[in-house]
Amino acid sequence: MRIIISTAALLMLFGCATNSGIVDLGGGQYVYEKEDMMAYNGSSTKVEILKEAAAFCAKQGKQMVVQSSSAKPYTPYSSYAGAEVQFSCK
């Protein structure tokens, strides 16, 4: 029983990330924000977002155009590594 509880707690820990998904801002503009507890560098999270955003636009037969992007590193006891990308599909 202890093994099951420990395994469940460990799986919940690995799932700790916030992910806004792709949010429609209107006018063909989108934003995607993601934080990852397991990442140390926000740049790796930004790359993940860019790949997912490009796939989102490709499904529409369009190409992604980045409007702005930012990344933040992990800060102990303060915040997770994360990134935000604003983009459009053209």
C-alpha positions as CSV (number, residue, x, y, z in Angstrom):
1,M,0.0,0.0,0.0
2,R,2.9,2.4,0.8
3,I,4.4,1.7,-2.6
4,I,1.1,2.7,-4.3
5,I,0.8,5.9,-2.3
6,S,4.5,6.8,-2.9
7,T,4.2,6.1,-6.6
8,A,1.0,8.2,-6.9
9,A,2.7,11.1,-5.0
10,L,5.7,10.9,-7.3
11,L,3.6,10.9,-10.5
12,M,1.7,14.0,-9.2
13,L,5.0,15.7,-8.6
14,F,6.2,15.1,-12.2
15,G,2.9,16.5,-13.5
16,C,3.4,19.9,-11.8
17,A,3.4,22.4,-14.6
18,T,1.0,25.1,-15.6
19,N,0.0,25.4,-19.1
20,S,-2.4,27.9,-20.5
21,G,-2.7,26.2,-23.8
22,I,-3.1,28.3,-26.9
23,V,-5.4,31.2,-26.0
24,D,-7.1,33.2,-28.7
25,L,-6.6,37.0,-28.1
26,G,-8.8,37.9,-31.1
27,G,-7.8,39.4,-34.4
28,G,-5.7,36.3,-35.3
29,Q,-3.4,36.8,-32.3
30,Y,-2.6,34.0,-29.9
31,V,-0.7,33.6,-26.7
32,Y,0.7,30.5,-25.1
33,E,2.2,30.4,-21.6
34,K,3.8,27.5,-19.8
35,E,5.7,26.9,-16.6
36,D,7.6,23.7,-15.9
37,M,8.7,22.5,-12.4
38,M,11.1,20.1,-13.9
39,A,12.9,22.6,-16.2
40,Y,15.8,24.7,-15.0
41,N,16.0,27.0,-18.0
42,G,13.0,28.8,-19.5
43,S,14.5,28.6,-22.9
44,S,13.8,24.9,-23.2
45,T,10.2,25.6,-22.2
46,K,10.1,28.3,-24.9
47,V,11.2,25.8,-27.5
48,E,8.4,23.5,-26.5
49,I,5.9,26.3,-26.9
50,L,7.3,27.3,-30.3
51,K,7.0,23.7,-31.6
52,E,3.4,23.4,-30.4
53,A,2.4,26.8,-31.8
54,A,4.0,25.9,-35.2
55,A,2.0,22.7,-35.2
56,F,-1.2,24.6,-34.4
57,C,-0.6,26.9,-37.3
58,A,0.4,24.1,-39.6
59,K,-3.0,22.4,-38.9
60,Q,-4.6,25.5,-40.4
61,G,-2.3,25.3,-43.4
62,K,-0.4,28.5,-42.2
63,Q,2.9,29.4,-40.8
64,M,3.6,30.8,-37.3
65,V,4.8,34.3,-37.0
66,V,6.2,35.2,-33.5
67,Q,5.0,38.6,-32.3
68,S,6.9,38.5,-29.0
69,S,8.4,35.9,-26.6
70,S,10.0,35.8,-23.2
71,A,11.5,33.1,-20.9
72,K,12.3,33.1,-17.3
73,P,14.7,30.7,-15.4
74,Y,13.8,28.7,-12.3
75,T,14.2,30.7,-9.1
76,P,14.5,28.6,-6.0
77,Y,11.6,29.0,-3.6
78,S,10.1,31.6,-5.9
79,S,9.0,30.5,-9.4
80,Y,9.3,27.7,-11.9
81,A,11.1,28.1,-15.2
82,G,8.6,29.2,-17.8
83,A,8.0,31.0,-21.1
84,E,5.4,33.0,-23.0
85,V,5.0,33.4,-26.7
86,Q,2.6,35.6,-28.6
87,F,2.1,34.7,-32.2
88,S,-0.2,34.7,-35.2
89,C,-0.8,32.3,-38.1
90,K,-0.3,33.7,-41.6
